[in-house]
Amino acid sequence: MCFSAEASFAGGLIISAIGIATVTKVHKSSQLVFASIPLFFGLQQFTEGVLWLTLPNHDAVTIQKVSTYLFLIMAEVLWPMMIPLSVLFMEENRKKKKLLQLFLALGGCIAIYYGVFLAIFNVNPEIMGYHIHYHTSAPQTFAVLTFLIYLAVTIVPLFISSIKKTHLLGVLMFLSCAVTVVFFRQYLTSVWCFFAAIISGVIFWILRDSKRKFNFDKLVLLKENILS
């Protein structure tokens, strides 16, 4: 998570276990990206756990830098595209697909924006209290605007989707982010991932119910074929 190395590694193990269980519930190839989100979070928590361990050790500068940028690439470059892409793959409604493609394009723009900043400007992580704060030398002129777009592309697609229960996931993500912004604003990148990890369980629940319905529909269809 974000409070200590132990919490990060423990969270990584738990979330990865949920991720493995979630992947077993996949019954359509279009669900693979969505199902991989918990594994994505698990890897992210392991990465920040390594960062917790290396920050006090001045002899581990290289590992520290690799961990820092891997964590931020996952949080700021991959995540803005992961939600709209995963929902787009699962969506079957044509009109909603077109709208989701727009959000995916916006997510790609945000990913490029943050990616360029990570490549050009320095990032210095620092342990402050029980959190990690990522100091950046990047200009903050459009920071609020880009963050709002970031939130939009990672939350709104869940409300657009016609997939059952993704709206609940969207509400959970919005509330999690709201709590993070209000109480942990200085450590947003790190603490947000703590709350986002809770989403892994909801994703498992969504795919589990989807698979149950899929299997039930198959049985009904088989029964109808036999009777006919």
C-alpha positions as CSV (number, residue, x, y, z in Angstrom):
1,M,0.0,0.0,0.0
2,C,1.4,3.4,1.0
3,F,2.0,3.4,4.7
4,S,5.1,1.2,5.0
5,A,7.1,-1.4,3.1
6,E,5.4,-4.2,5.0
7,A,2.0,-2.9,4.1
8,S,2.9,-2.6,0.5
9,F,4.3,-6.1,0.2
10,A,1.3,-7.6,2.2
11,G,-1.1,-5.7,0.0
12,G,0.7,-6.8,-3.1
13,L,0.4,-10.4,-2.1
14,I,-3.3,-10.1,-1.2
15,I,-4.2,-8.2,-4.3
16,S,-2.2,-10.5,-6.5
17,A,-4.0,-13.5,-5.1
18,I,-7.3,-11.7,-5.9
19,G,-5.9,-11.0,-9.3
20,I,-5.2,-14.7,-10.0
21,A,-8.7,-15.6,-8.8
22,T,-10.2,-12.9,-11.0
23,V,-8.4,-14.2,-14.1
24,T,-9.9,-17.7,-13.5
25,K,-13.4,-16.1,-13.9
26,V,-12.7,-14.9,-17.4
27,H,-14.9,-16.6,-19.9
28,K,-14.5,-14.2,-22.8
29,S,-11.2,-12.9,-24.3
30,S,-12.7,-9.4,-24.2
31,Q,-12.5,-9.5,-20.4
32,L,-8.8,-10.2,-20.1
33,V,-7.7,-6.5,-19.7
34,F,-10.4,-5.8,-17.1
35,A,-9.5,-9.0,-15.2
36,S,-5.8,-8.1,-15.2
37,I,-6.4,-4.9,-13.2
38,P,-6.0,-6.5,-9.8
39,L,-2.7,-8.0,-11.0
40,F,-1.7,-4.6,-12.2
41,F,-2.4,-3.2,-8.7
42,G,-0.5,-6.0,-7.1
43,L,2.6,-5.4,-9.1
44,Q,2.3,-1.7,-8.3
45,Q,2.2,-2.3,-4.6
46,F,5.3,-4.5,-4.8
47,T,7.1,-1.8,-6.7
48,E,6.3,0.8,-4.0
49,G,7.3,-1.7,-1.4
50,V,10.8,-1.8,-3.0
51,L,10.8,2.0,-3.0
52,W,10.1,2.1,0.7
53,L,13.1,-0.2,1.4
54,T,15.5,1.7,-0.9
55,L,14.7,5.3,0.0
56,P,16.6,5.2,3.3
57,N,19.5,3.4,1.7
58,H,21.8,5.8,-0.3
59,D,23.6,2.9,-1.8
60,A,20.5,1.7,-3.7
61,V,20.0,4.8,-5.9
62,T,19.6,2.8,-9.1
63,I,17.0,0.5,-7.7
64,Q,15.3,3.5,-6.2
65,K,15.0,5.3,-9.5
66,V,13.8,2.2,-11.3
67,S,11.1,1.6,-8.7
68,T,10.1,5.2,-8.7
69,Y,9.6,5.4,-12.5
70,L,8.0,2.0,-12.8
71,F,5.5,3.0,-10.1
72,L,4.7,6.3,-11.8
73,I,4.6,4.9,-15.3
74,M,1.9,2.4,-14.1
75,A,0.0,5.1,-12.2
76,E,0.2,8.0,-14.7
77,V,0.9,6.5,-18.1
78,L,-0.8,3.0,-18.2
79,W,-3.7,3.5,-15.8
80,P,-5.4,6.4,-17.8
81,M,-5.7,4.0,-20.7
82,M,-6.4,0.8,-18.9
83,I,-9.9,1.5,-17.7
84,P,-11.3,2.9,-21.0
85,L,-9.6,0.1,-22.9
86,S,-10.8,-2.7,-20.7
87,V,-14.4,-1.3,-20.8
88,L,-14.3,-0.7,-24.5
89,F,-13.2,-4.3,-25.2
90,M,-16.2,-5.7,-23.1
91,E,-18.8,-3.2,-24.5
92,E,-21.2,-4.5,-27.2
93,N,-23.3,-1.4,-27.7
94,R,-22.1,0.4,-30.8
95,K,-23.0,4.0,-29.7
96,K,-21.3,3.4,-26.3
97,K,-18.3,1.9,-28.1
98,K,-17.8,5.2,-30.0
99,L,-18.0,7.2,-26.8
100,L,-15.6,4.9,-25.0
101,Q,-13.2,5.3,-28.0
102,L,-13.2,9.1,-27.3
103,F,-12.3,8.5,-23.6
104,L,-9.6,6.1,-24.7
105,A,-8.1,8.8,-27.0
106,L,-8.2,11.3,-24.1
107,G,-6.5,8.7,-21.9
108,G,-3.8,8.3,-24.5
109,C,-3.3,12.0,-24.5
110,I,-2.9,12.2,-20.8
111,A,-0.6,9.2,-20.8
112,I,1.6,10.9,-23.4
113,Y,1.5,14.2,-21.4
114,Y,2.6,12.5,-18.1
115,G,5.1,10.3,-20.0
116,V,6.8,13.2,-21.5
117,F,7.0,15.0,-18.1
118,L,8.5,11.8,-16.6
119,A,11.1,11.7,-19.4
120,I,12.1,15.4,-19.1
121,F,11.7,16.4,-15.5
122,N,13.2,14.9,-12.3
123,V,11.1,13.1,-9.8
124,N,12.4,12.7,-6.2
125,P,10.3,10.5,-3.9
126,E,10.5,11.2,-0.2
127,I,9.1,9.5,2.9
128,M,7.0,12.0,4.7
129,G,5.2,10.6,7.8
130,Y,3.6,7.3,6.7
131,H,3.4,8.2,3.1
132,I,5.6,8.7,0.0
133,H,5.5,12.1,-1.6
134,Y,6.7,12.3,-5.2
135,H,8.4,15.7,-5.7
136,T,8.6,16.7,-9.3
137,S,10.3,19.6,-11.1
138,A,7.6,19.6,-13.8
139,P,5.7,22.9,-14.2
140,Q,2.3,22.8,-12.5
141,T,0.5,25.3,-14.9
142,F,-2.0,22.7,-16.2
143,A,-1.8,20.3,-13.2
144,V,-5.4,20.7,-12.1
145,L,-6.8,20.4,-15.7
146,T,-4.8,17.3,-16.5
147,F,-5.7,15.7,-13.2
148,L,-9.4,16.3,-13.9
149,I,-9.1,14.7,-17.3
150,Y,-7.2,11.9,-15.7
151,L,-10.1,11.3,-13.3
152,A,-12.6,11.5,-16.1
153,V,-10.9,8.9,-18.3
154,T,-10.5,6.5,-15.4
155,I,-14.0,6.9,-13.9
156,V,-16.6,8.0,-16.5
157,P,-16.2,5.0,-18.8
158,L,-17.4,2.8,-15.9
159,F,-20.7,4.8,-16.0
160,I,-21.0,4.6,-19.8
161,S,-20.5,0.9,-19.8
162,S,-23.6,-1.4,-20.2
163,I,-21.8,-4.1,-18.3
164,K,-23.6,-5.0,-15.1
165,K,-22.2,-3.5,-11.9
166,T,-19.5,-1.4,-13.5
167,H,-21.5,1.6,-12.3
168,L,-20.9,0.5,-8.7
169,L,-17.2,0.2,-9.5
170,G,-17.3,3.8,-10.8
171,V,-19.0,5.1,-7.6
172,L,-16.4,3.3,-5.5
173,M,-13.5,4.8,-7.5
174,F,-15.0,8.3,-7.3
175,L,-15.5,8.1,-3.5
176,S,-12.0,6.6,-3.0
177,C,-10.4,9.4,-5.0
178,A,-12.6,12.1,-3.2
179,V,-11.4,10.8,0.2
180,T,-7.8,10.8,-1.0
181,V,-8.0,14.4,-2.3
182,V,-9.6,15.7,0.8
183,F,-7.4,14.0,3.4
184,F,-4.2,13.0,1.7
185,R,-3.7,15.7,-1.0
186,Q,0.0,15.9,-0.7
187,Y,0.5,12.2,-1.2
188,L,-2.2,11.7,-3.9
189,T,-0.3,9.4,-6.2
190,S,0.7,7.0,-3.4
191,V,-2.4,7.0,-1.3
192,W,-4.8,6.8,-4.2
193,C,-3.3,3.4,-5.1
194,F,-4.1,2.2,-1.6
195,F,-7.8,2.9,-2.1
196,A,-7.8,1.8,-5.7
197,A,-6.6,-1.6,-4.5
198,I,-10.0,-2.2,-2.8
199,I,-11.4,-2.1,-6.3
200,S,-9.7,-5.4,-7.1
201,G,-12.3,-7.3,-5.0
202,V,-15.2,-5.5,-6.8
203,I,-13.7,-6.5,-10.2
204,F,-13.5,-10.2,-9.0
205,W,-17.2,-9.9,-7.9
206,I,-18.3,-8.5,-11.3
207,L,-16.5,-11.2,-13.3
208,R,-17.6,-13.9,-10.9
209,D,-21.3,-13.0,-11.4
210,S,-20.8,-12.6,-15.1
211,K,-19.4,-16.1,-15.4
212,R,-22.2,-17.5,-13.3
213,K,-24.8,-15.9,-15.6
214,F,-22.8,-17.1,-18.7
215,N,-22.8,-20.7,-17.4
216,F,-26.5,-20.4,-16.5
217,D,-27.4,-19.1,-19.9
218,K,-25.5,-22.0,-21.5
219,L,-27.4,-24.5,-19.4
220,V,-30.7,-22.9,-20.4
221,L,-29.8,-23.0,-24.0
222,L,-28.7,-26.6,-23.8
223,K,-31.9,-27.5,-22.1
224,E,-34.0,-25.8,-24.8
225,N,-32.0,-27.6,-27.5
226,I,-32.6,-30.9,-25.9
227,L,-36.3,-30.3,-25.5
228,S,-36.7,-29.1,-29.0
